[in-house]
Amino acid sequence: MTLIIDDIFLGKLKQKDVLACKQLYMQYADAMYNICRRILQNQTEAEDALQDGFIKIFENIHQFRNESSIGSWIKQIITNTCINSLKKKKISWQELDEKSEGESDSESDDKDDKFNFSIEQIKNAIEQLPNGYRVVFNLFMFENYSHVEIATLLEITESTSKSQLFKAKNKLKEILVQSNNTHG
């Protein structure tokens, strides 16, 4: 997945060389589309975000300093593009309620440990999460953002990010157990 960016290739990108831009796009488009799908949960919106993101990438390639990997720079732009799309939708964020505050993220019910879920079951369950839960869950679990980074990206508090993740995990478990009881 990592594309080595040497000074010559970077120079071509900065000069808007069509073949270099195409190579960069072909290298990263599939992975970035997957990020868009996880965050936005809608094929059309994901495609739009991917296109908008790559337009921003090519318009701002002159700002890339080759101090980090180009992949992480691209991922940041794509993620921000998706987050901006979500902000336009006015997603609601819920603070952790008092009942849940004392509970730990890592607590689990022993009765649920006997279930083995397929990747497809887990993907479907994640898609059923409310938007706020799903976005934080995906950013934390799949994109490896910290709660501080998520809070900054989404313009929420760090505690809201933590509570969304906590609630997402509980809801995900509930959906999976319910699905297993229905189909199993």
C-alpha positions, -999 to +999 in steps of 0.1 A: +000+000+000+029+024+006+040+043-024+076+055-022+076+092-030+110+103-043+118+139-052+113+133-089+078+117-085+068+144-060+080+170-085+058+155-112+028+155-088+034+192-080+036+200-117+002+182-121+017+155-144-013+134-155+005+100-153+019+107-118-015+119-106-031+088-121-005+065-104-011+081-071-049+078-075-047+042-086-024+033-056-048+048-030-083+051-044-096+016-032-083+020+003-096+056+006-130+045-008-132+019+020-126+046+045-153+068+029-178+039+030-171+031+067-175+067+077-204+077+054-223+044+050-237+054+017-222+045-017-231+077-035-218+099-006-186+078-004-180+082-041-186+119-039-163+122-008-136+102-026-138+125-056-138+157-035-109+144-014-087+136-044-095+170-059-083+185-026-052+163-027-042+173-062-050+210-055-029+209-024-001+185-033+023+215-031+017+215+006+030+179+010+065+181+025+074+144+023+081+145+061+055+117+066+041+090+043+020+103+015-006+076+025-012+091+059-014+126+044-040+114+018-059+095+045-061+127+066-075+147+037-100+119+028-111+115+065-116+153+069-136+154+037-159+127+050-162+144+084-171+177+067-198+158+048-211+144+081-211+178+097-234+191+070-259+163+081-259+175+117-252+142+134-263+141+170-237+132+197-248+118+230-229+123+263-222+094+285-252+091+309-247+086+346-257+049+345-229+041+321-202+063+336-188+038+361-187+010+336-156+000+318-151-003+280-135-037+285-163-053+306-182-080+288-209-105+297-196-141+300-228-153+284-220-135+252-184-149+249-197-182+234-207-166+202-185-165+171-195-140+145-185-139+109-169-108+094-201-102+074-223-103+105-200-078+122-200-055+091-238-056+090-240-049+127-217-019+123-239-005+095-269-007+118-252+015+145-266+051+148-245+076+129-227+091+159-218+057+173-207+044+140-185+073+130-166+073+163-164+035+163-149+034+128-125+063+134-112+047+167-113+010+158-104+010+121-086+043+114-067+043+147-076+078+157-073+086+194-102+101+213-084+135+213-080+134+175-117+123+171-128+151+194-109+176+173-121+162+140-157+161+150-157+192+171-169+173+202-154+168+236-131+139+243-156+125+268-183+125+241-160+105+218-154+080+246-191+077+254-199+073+217-174+044+215-187+029+247-223+030+235-213+018+201-196-013+215-226-021+237-251-015+208-229-036+185-229-065+210-267-062+213-272-062+176-249-092+171-265-112+200-300-104+187-289-114+151-274-146+164-306-154+184-328-147+153-307-167+129-291-192+151 
